[in-house]
Amino acid sequence: MTLTKSKYYFEALDNYPYNLPDCLEALNYALSYDPEDADSLCLTGRIYSEMLLDYEKAKLYFEEAMQYDVTNLNTPKYYIKCLLDNEDFQEAEKLINYSLKIKGIDKYAIMYYRALLSEMRGSFKNALYFLKETEKYCFNSESLESVKERKKFIKSKMPKSKKVKETK
């Protein structure tokens, strides 16, 4: 990471998502200095995924970022979110399993997405199980509160068990 590239990447990051024209300009400069920079490619993927909702194009940028740096700590969580939003559940599951092996990754975010994946598949019991596992990686009150709120929400979506009277 060169000093010039860093300057433009951080300028782009500073402008995202509130000032997209300046963000894109800085990002273009950053990528012109280093077209293989995983962080810059990841941010480009985020713009396509989160702002433009063009998941297929975003996936291309995330894949490219992963190719250039498979141990990048930023790319997996945003790539997983893109895959979930695009309903690419199998790809998301593979990336989640891989990401959990990356040293230093935000396991809270990855496990939270694992629970979300189960919920999106309709497996509420598994979602609750993964949220319980996610609690192990909560290191502040906000993340723990978020997990508790999600658990409550999922429980509210679960079908209520009906007691059926058996007739003799």
N, C-alpha and C positions, 0 to 999 in steps of 0.2 A: 504494500500500500504506500504509494508515494504521497508526499506532503500535498502536492497539488490535487491529486485525486481525492485525498481525505477532505480537503477544504471544500471541494465541490459536492462530494457525497454528503458531508454534514450540512452543507447549505441546503441541499435537496431535502434531507431528512427534517431539517428545521422548518422548511416551508410546507411539508406534508402534514395534513391534508388541506390546510386552510388556504394556501396560495399555490394552486397547481401550476399555473404558468411559470412562476419562478422556480418551483420544484422541478418541473420538466426541463427547464433550461439548464439548471445546475446538474441534473442527472445526465443530460446529454454530454455536458463537458466531462463529467466524471467517467462516463463510459468511453468517451473518445480517448482519454488518457489510458484507461485500462478496460478494454471490452470484456475481459474475463473476470471482473470483480464481482464476486458472489453477492456482496451486500447491495451494490448498485442494481444488479439484475433482480435481486429479491424485491427491492423497492419498486422497480418497474413492474414486476409481477403484482405487487400489492395495488398499484394504481389501476391496473387492468382488472383485478379481482374486486377490490373494494369500492372503487369509484366508478369505473366504466361497466362493471358486471360482465366483462368479456372473459369468462373463465377459461375458455380454450386458449386464448392468447396468453393469459396469465400463466397457465400451466406450462407453456413453452418457456417463459422466462424463469419460472421456478425450476424447471427441469435443467435448464442451462446453468443456473446458479448452483444446483446440486452437482452437476457434472464437474464444474470447476473447483468446488470445495465441498466435499461430502461431509465434512465435519463442521460446517458453518452452523452456528447456534441459532441464527435468526430465521433462516429459510424454512426449516421444517414446520414450525408452528403456523406460519402464514400459508405455506403450501397445503398443509392439512386442512386449514379452514377453507381454502379455495376448493379443495376436493370435496369437502362436505357440502359446501354451497352448491356445487355442481352435481351432487349426488353420485359421485364416483367413490362408492363406499369401499369396494375391494382395494382400490389404490390407496385410499386413506388409511385403511387398516394396515396395509403393508408398510406405509411410511411411518405410522405410529409405532409399530413394532421395531422398526429400524431406529427411529429417533430416540427411543428409550435407552438405546445402547450408547448414544453419544455422550461422552463425558462432559459434564458441565451444562447440559441442556436444562431448560426450565421444565422439569418433570411435572410440575403442577399444571401447566398449560397443556402439555401433551396428554396427561391422564384425563384432564377435563374434556378434551376433545374426544378421548376414547369413550367417555361416558356419553357424550353428545352423539357419537356414532351409534352406540347401542340404542339410545333413545330414538334416533331417526329411523332406525331399523324396526322400531316397535318393541324392542326388548327392554321393558321398563325395569325388570328385576336385575338384569345385567347392568343397566345404567346406574341403578342404585348401588350395586356392588362396586362399580368402578369409581363412583363418587366417594364411597367409603375409602377406597384405596387412595383417591386423590387427596383426602384429608391428611394423609401422611406427609404430603409435600406442601402443605400450607404453612407458611412461615410468617404470616401477618394476619391480623384480624379481618382485613377486607377479603382476602382469598377464602378464609374459613367461612365467613358469612356468605360469600357467593355460593360456595358448595352447599351450605345448609339451605339456602333459598332454592337452589336447583333441586335438591332432594325433595323439598316440600312441594315444588311445582310438579315434579314427576309423579309423586304420590297422588297428587290431585288428578292426574291424567289416568291413573290406573283404574281399571274397572272395579267397581265395588262388588265384593262377593255377596251373593244372595243366598240366604238360607232357604233351602227347599224342604218343605215338610214331606216326610215320607209317609205314605199311607200304607196301612197294614191290611 
